[in-house]
Amino acid sequence: MAPELWISQEQKPRLKFDLEHMRALTEALGHPERRFPSVLIAGTNGKGSTAATLASILRHAGYTTGLYTSPHLVRVNERIAIDGVSISDPEFAEMHSRIEQTSEGLVATGRLDQHPSFFETLTAMAFEYFASSRIDIAVLEVGIGGRLDATNVAEPLLSVITDISLDHTEWLGDTLTEIAREKAGILRRRGTLVILPQFPEVNDAIGEVVGALETRMVNANPYVPPITPAAESFVSEVGGTPHNRYAVEVLGEKVAIDSHLVGRHQLRNVALAIGSAVELKQTFGYEISAQDISKGVANTRWPGRFQIIPGAPEIVLDVAHNPAGAWALRSTLSARYDGDPLTIIFGAMRDKAIAEIAEILFPLAEEIIATRVQSPRAASPEEIQRLSGHVGVPITAADNLAVALDLARRRGRKIVITGSVYLVGDALGRFAAFSHGSDLELDQVCRP
């Protein structure tokens, strides 16, 4: 049976976060998280891109590399991968059975008061899979927050914090300062943090934790290319799709960076991955060359992040489920299309900042098609219309993505599918069944 048929990412998290469940579970498993070195990456946006890039660099340096990310786009297997290959269905089933048996035993003996959550179960599965596969190193993306996230039972060589903005405020706090403190929970006493300068209140909050823990802070800013108006453009077209292309000095060499991850925000994510790779070499003795870094960046693939499906019309897929993500997408759309007419297909969870996202993104479009994401937590098309009607852009309701795509195709404009990761994953799953590019194929994708 395919994993997604019997394990659901819609399982609600416990109202009280703590690490005691995860510690009890990993102890019962013999602490698999201690049997491989790791890098732990927290933040609001860019965690997955940074993690995927660093894992690719390590893989090109010859290390067997585990990558744990969340959420998934199409299949739950995507979350657990070794050397770019997702865990297979039989391996997934075996790991799940192992964790379930252990969890049931812990509940039966009273060592756990309830079954581990969906995310705790998957995290334990990743640890067990990586340990049993005897990987060389793992790159672990934190889920929500950091301090109390299930991944934080690991003892990382490096902690990395990507850009922080307001999201998951119901869990993490209403201010950037509160959220930054939660993210900084992945730091270790006298450990190492790789980071870039952020909002002043974020810098201050993280700086306090760094000082208290005597953490060594590494600034990845040398690996961000200049982006002033006078600087050379870093965006190039390669095979009809945009790339970020520039040169940086790494390990005493000037190397070419050619990244499929486009947009100014991705310059920061790639810089954090490069800075982490350099730190692994210089402090922990990993044999990573400048060319390994260049090749690793060039071969990084992270679907659903300004991913272009070529054809007529051209389609852009991008996960922009919070205001910071919406600003990043707006910047990249403006740079690529510069006023070209767009149709935006948008769907989101009802607990997201829909009105604010709409104010940022919707003015770029001639029309918005609001649709329902495949989730019980999704906002209805009518709710999206009500929350974003003040923006002044025409909004059409569509019951599902197939209907939305059919409506958008008839408009004849370039199409942007954005909002929830579930919506982008639904689109990717549909397009994966067909070769990209023709109107006939889009007709097929539009079928319910």
Rosetta blueprint (number, residue, H / E / L):
1 M L
2 A L
3 P H
4 E H
5 L H
6 W L
7 I L
8 S L
9 Q L
10 E L
11 Q L
12 K L
13 P L
14 R L
15 L L
16 K L
17 F L
18 D L
19 L L
20 E H
21 H H
22 M H
23 R H
24 A H
25 L H
26 T H
27 E H
28 A H
29 L L
30 G L
31 H L
32 P H
33 E H
34 R H
35 R L
36 F L
37 P L
38 S E
39 V E
40 L E
41 I E
42 A E
43 G L
44 T L
45 N L
46 G L
47 K H
48 G H
49 S H
50 T H
51 A H
52 A H
53 T H
54 L H
55 A H
56 S H
57 I H
58 L H
59 R H
60 H H
61 A L
62 G L
63 Y L
64 T L
65 T E
66 G E
67 L E
68 Y E
69 T L
70 S L
71 P L
72 H L
73 L L
74 V L
75 R L
76 V H
77 N H
78 E H
79 R H
80 I E
81 A E
82 I E
83 D L
84 G L
85 V E
86 S E
87 I L
88 S L
89 D H
90 P H
91 E H
92 F H
93 A H
94 E H
95 M H
96 H H
97 S H
98 R H
99 I H
100 E H
101 Q H
102 T H
103 S H
104 E H
105 G H
106 L H
107 V H
108 A H
109 T L
110 G L
111 R L
112 L L
113 D L
114 Q L
115 H L
116 P L
117 S L
118 F H
119 F H
120 E H
121 T H
122 L H
123 T H
124 A H
125 M H
126 A H
127 F H
128 E H
129 Y H
130 F H
131 A H
132 S H
133 S L
134 R L
135 I L
136 D L
137 I E
138 A E
139 V E
140 L E
141 E E
142 V L
143 G L
144 I L
145 G L
146 G L
147 R L
148 L L
149 D L
150 A H
151 T H
152 N H
153 V H
154 A L
155 E L
156 P L
157 L L
158 L E
159 S E
160 V E
161 I E
162 T L
163 D L
164 I L
165 S L
166 L L
167 D L
168 H L
169 T H
170 E H
171 W H
172 L H
173 G L
174 D L
175 T L
176 L H
177 T H
178 E H
179 I H
180 A H
181 R H
182 E H
183 K H
184 A H
185 G H
186 I H
187 L L
188 R L
189 R L
190 R L
191 G L
192 T E
193 L E
194 V E
195 I E
196 L L
197 P L
198 Q L
199 F L
200 P H
201 E H
202 V H
203 N H
204 D H
205 A H
206 I H
207 G H
208 E H
209 V H
210 V H
211 G H
212 A H
213 L H
214 E L
215 T L
216 R E
217 M E
218 V E
219 N E
220 A L
221 N H
222 P H
223 Y H
224 V L
225 P L
226 P L
227 I L
228 T L
229 P L
230 A L
231 A L
232 E L
233 S L
234 F L
235 V E
236 S E
237 E E
238 V E
239 G L
240 G L
241 T E
242 P E
243 H E
244 N E
245 R E
246 Y E
247 A E
248 V E
249 E E
250 V E
251 L L
252 G L
253 E E
254 K E
255 V E
256 A E
257 I E
258 D E
259 S E
260 H L
261 L L
262 V L
263 G L
264 R H
265 H H
266 Q H
267 L H
268 R H
269 N H
270 V H
271 A H
272 L H
273 A H
274 I H
275 G H
276 S H
277 A H
278 V H
279 E H
280 L H
281 K H
282 Q H
283 T H
284 F H
285 G L
286 Y L
287 E L
288 I L
289 S L
290 A H
291 Q H
292 D H
293 I H
294 S H
295 K H
296 G H
297 V H
298 A H
299 N L
300 T L
301 R L
302 W L
303 P L
304 G L
305 R L
306 F L
307 Q E
308 I E
309 I E
310 P L
311 G L
312 A L
313 P L
314 E L
315 I E
316 V E
317 L E
318 D E
319 V E
320 A L
321 H L
322 N L
323 P H
324 A H
325 G H
326 A H
327 W H
328 A H
329 L H
330 R H
331 S H
332 T H
333 L H
334 S H
335 A H
336 R H
337 Y H
338 D L
339 G L
340 D L
341 P L
342 L E
343 T E
344 I E
345 I E
346 F E
347 G E
348 A L
349 M E
350 R L
351 D L
352 K L
353 A L
354 I H
355 A H
356 E H
357 I H
358 A H
359 E H
360 I H
361 L H
362 F H
363 P H
364 L H
365 A L
366 E L
367 E E
368 I E
369 I E
370 A E
371 T E
372 R L
373 V L
374 Q L
375 S L
376 P L
377 R L
378 A E
379 A L
380 S L
381 P H
382 E H
383 E H
384 I H
385 Q H
386 R H
387 L H
388 S H
389 G H
390 H H
391 V H
392 G L
393 V L
394 P L
395 I E
396 T E
397 A E
398 A E
399 D L
400 N L
401 L H
402 A H
403 V H
404 A H
405 L H
406 D H
407 L H
408 A H
409 R H
410 R H
411 R H
412 G L
413 R L
414 K E
415 I E
416 V E
417 I E
418 T E
419 G E
420 S L
421 V H
422 Y H
423 L H
424 V H
425 G H
426 D H
427 A H
428 L H
429 G H
430 R H
431 F H
432 A H
433 A L
434 F L
435 S L
436 H L
437 G L
438 S L
439 D H
440 L H
441 E H
442 L H
443 D H
444 Q H
445 V H
446 C L
447 R L
448 P L
